Amino acid sequence: MVDVSGILGLAVVALGMVLTPGPNMIYLVSRSITQGRRAGMISLGGVALGFLVYLLTVNLGLSVVFTAVPELYLAVKLAGAGYLAYLAWNALKPGGISVFAPQDVPHDSPRRLFTMGLMTSLLNPKIAIMYVSLIPQFIDLDRGHVLLQGLVLGSVQIVISVSVNFTIVLAAGTIAVFLSRRPSWLKVQRWLMGTVLGALAVSLAADTSGPA
């Protein structure tokens, strides 16, 4: 079975990653603000399914594919870095819009909300790196049952990420109202998020480590 220290270590890493602004957070916040909490919850269901897809595919051999074809792993990392850089530019460019700034966008159907949440999760480079490179570091080969360990550790990540995102969905509207009454704070939030996303993009692109 998984060592307790491994579970706690992964929990800290998972919490740090989910609290760092990324595609999932941006999508859930923007959808919750523009279409309400119910839309945010439906979108979160799609995001959670994306976590589950990663949990199963990685533990059933996706990491082996990346190890056998390192060029594919490199391509995934660079694509993820490029996507993060694009999000950072959208936040920092002149006239950029904060994720917490209300926007007039058409309301989507529950099916589309769920699908978009799923695709945002599947294309999220942070989640790909988490499952392909980070989670395996907490597996203890001496304890055996590698598949079971991977499933348990992945489940810990899912519980933490869904819980945090659930809280974000509930609080997004309140935060948006708070920031809308304080334009200077809204600008600071936009620049802070853009800077963090840009730093993540550079860090991901410069990372030379291979798949675990």
DABELPE-V390073 format. One record per residue. N is the residue number from 1. RES is the residue in one letter. OMEGA is omega in degrees with one decimal (999 if undefined). Layout:
BEGIN
n res omega
N RES OMEGA
N RES OMEGA
END
This chain:
BEGIN
n res omega
1 M -177.1
2 V 177.6
3 D -178.6
4 V -179.9
5 S 177.4
6 G 179.2
7 I -179.6
8 L 179.0
9 G 178.8
10 L -179.6
11 A 179.2
12 V -179.9
13 V -178.8
14 A 180.0
15 L 179.1
16 G -178.3
17 M -177.5
18 V 178.8
19 L 176.4
20 T -178.6
21 P -179.9
22 G -176.7
23 P -179.2
24 N -179.1
25 M -178.7
26 I -179.1
27 Y -177.1
28 L 179.9
29 V -177.9
30 S -179.5
31 R 179.8
32 S -178.9
33 I -174.3
34 T -174.3
35 Q 175.7
36 G -176.4
37 R -179.7
38 R 177.6
39 A 178.1
40 G 179.5
41 M 177.9
42 I 178.0
43 S 178.4
44 L 175.8
45 G 177.1
46 G 178.2
47 V 179.9
48 A 177.7
49 L 176.6
50 G 175.6
51 F -177.8
52 L 178.0
53 V 177.5
54 Y -179.3
55 L -176.2
56 L -175.7
57 T -179.9
58 V -178.5
59 N 178.4
60 L 169.8
61 G -179.0
62 L 179.4
63 S 177.4
64 V 179.0
65 V -179.8
66 F 178.6
67 T -179.1
68 A -179.5
69 V -176.6
70 P 178.2
71 E 178.2
72 L 177.4
73 Y 178.7
74 L -179.8
75 A 179.3
76 V -179.5
77 K -178.5
78 L 177.2
79 A 177.8
80 G 178.9
81 A 178.8
82 G -179.9
83 Y 177.9
84 L 178.4
85 A 177.9
86 Y 178.5
87 L 179.4
88 A 179.7
89 W 179.1
90 N 179.7
91 A -172.8
92 L -175.7
93 K 177.8
94 P -178.4
95 G 179.0
96 G -176.4
97 I 176.6
98 S 177.5
99 V -179.3
100 F 179.0
101 A 179.6
102 P 179.8
103 Q 179.9
104 D -179.6
105 V -179.8
106 P 178.6
107 H -179.3
108 D 178.3
109 S 177.8
110 P -179.9
111 R -179.4
112 R 177.7
113 L -178.8
114 F -178.7
115 T 179.5
116 M 175.7
117 G 178.9
118 L -177.8
119 M 177.3
120 T 179.6
121 S -177.8
122 L -177.9
123 L -179.3
124 N -177.7
125 P 179.5
126 K -179.5
127 I 178.3
128 A 179.8
129 I 179.3
130 M -174.7
131 Y -175.2
132 V -171.8
133 S -172.4
134 L -176.9
135 I 179.3
136 P -179.6
137 Q -177.4
138 F 177.2
139 I -179.6
140 D -177.1
141 L -178.5
142 D -178.8
143 R 178.9
144 G 179.2
145 H -176.3
146 V -179.9
147 L -179.9
148 L 178.3
149 Q 179.8
150 G 179.9
151 L 179.5
152 V -179.2
153 L 177.9
154 G 178.6
155 S 177.2
156 V 178.8
157 Q -178.5
158 I -179.2
159 V -179.1
160 I -176.8
161 S -180.0
162 V 179.9
163 S 180.0
164 V -179.8
165 N 176.4
166 F 178.3
167 T 179.6
168 I 178.5
169 V -178.8
170 L -173.8
171 A -173.1
172 A -178.8
173 G 179.7
174 T 179.2
175 I -179.5
176 A 179.3
177 V 179.5
178 F -177.1
179 L -179.0
180 S 178.8
181 R -179.8
182 R -176.0
183 P -178.7
184 S 178.0
185 W 179.1
186 L 178.4
187 K 178.2
188 V 179.6
189 Q -179.8
190 R -179.7
191 W 178.9
192 L -179.8
193 M 179.1
194 G 179.2
195 T 179.6
196 V 179.7
197 L 178.4
198 G 178.6
199 A 177.6
200 L -180.0
201 A 179.4
202 V -179.2
203 S -179.4
204 L -179.8
205 A -177.8
206 A -178.4
207 D -178.5
208 T -179.3
209 S 179.9
210 G 178.2
211 P -178.0
212 A 999
END
